[in-house]
Amino acid sequence: MLYQIYPRSFLDSDGDGVGDLEGVRARLDHLRWLGVDGVWLSPIYRSPMADFGYDVSDHCAIDPVFGDMEDFDRLLGEAHAGGLRVLLDWVPNHTSDRHPWFVESRSSREAAKRDWYFWRDGRDGKPPNNWRAAFGGRAWTWDDATDQWYLHLFLPEQPDLNWAHPGVVESMHGVLRFWLDRGVDGFRADVVHLIGKDPTLPDQPGALAEIDLVGVQDHPSAHPLLRGIRSVLDSYAGDRVMVGEVNLGTPAQLVPYYGAGDELHMVFNFSLLWASWDASQWAQRIAESEAALASSHDAWPVWVLSNHDTPRHRTRYGGDAGRARVAATVLLTLRGTPFLYAGEELGLLDADVPEAARVDPGRRDGCRAPIPWDDTAGHGWRGEPWLPWPPEVDERDAASLRADEGSILHLYRRLLAARRRSAALHAGTWKLLDAPAGVLAYEREAGSDKRQVWANFGEEPVLCRADGQWVVDVGSREWDGRLGGTDAVVLRPAG
Ligand code: NOJ
């Protein structure tokens, strides 16, 4: 299981109100106690922070707000010593507009790096095509200096790199090597499908002209680029891994991004993150994902319910704490690698962020609220955090939940331990079981190892199957076939 840390929101150690690398290092014990295998750090590189680090101005330097390279090396060393892997966030589709590459590119039409980005003339004073940008507005910005438009699928401060240029490929491979040489275990690759672009940059047809390209761009030119990226990772000793963010709509569309086992090692599958609180919808999406991924090269699934871009899942499910427990039970009993988003193990809700305190161009502030570590006034933070605390902050801090065996934090820990000791749970086959309406039930099997999971999405107790052959592996009481409203249980064969 991998654990996403949004460093700004994890823990501030120096009093500026923004989380930092020392803050992460200080809480490695929490991660080890929980049973985490590795962490993914959202961007920590030097950045003007227009998109809070997803606008990189120096890929090989730590932004001072997070610390320095010494802090990073210390964190990496201690994580490794404690058996934790470290994945960085690699942002290949775009850079900051302050990156020296873009500064040079925009300096003149003849600049050596002009074609490292997309510069085009307009059409009768209008942008070169009808593409929209992810945070609103068009995907082109006019630049007076050279009288041309440049492309940005996100903010104007995030110009898109042109991966058709060999210099871009070589330099971005160099960035990977820089960090692999330092000892990182791999990367989460930000919107990596977007690096494959149709070189003619055609208009989006029909209704697609109304939306941005992030969820629809699926061009074959991404695949040779991904094979090149994979060969960089493969040239290193040890298990180095690349997990890609590919925001396409269906699991079947993700499969090509694994290549023939020679592109991404793993691809985020957001189908449960996008699902509503509905057992039959979850069943259908898990079945569809299993079928799609098993169809080709035995692609290894990645499951996720929350991240720094979406309201936290407990918030999405209406705030019900029981639902968060049921969701955790399902998330941690599926085949593949689950990703947790820091704070979900505390059952955190999104912060209610007043308009005046909002800072994110994508309005994602709520899910980025600071993590409360203890029940003191500052909850472990040295400075006043950059965003407001989440609701229930006085009871949902890590120390208080750790002291309570019945808390959601302990449930996550028990589920992770159960997952580790059962091959059926982490790697076995998945078979949907017949279940009453509102209940998601499935069996997992690997050789002689078997588990069943029963998850009641409804509020009423239900009678499930009870044949005396199963006992509770993770759950609150003995198994007699009855499941309470909004409750879930992991079973193992009796005897
Ligand atoms: C996806 C990241 O998860 C998101 O936070 C960011 O704004 C965009 N990519 C642009 O890098």
Residues whose N, C-alpha, C, O or C-beta is under 5 A from the ligand:
A	BS01	NOJ	D51 Y54 F154 D190 V191 D309
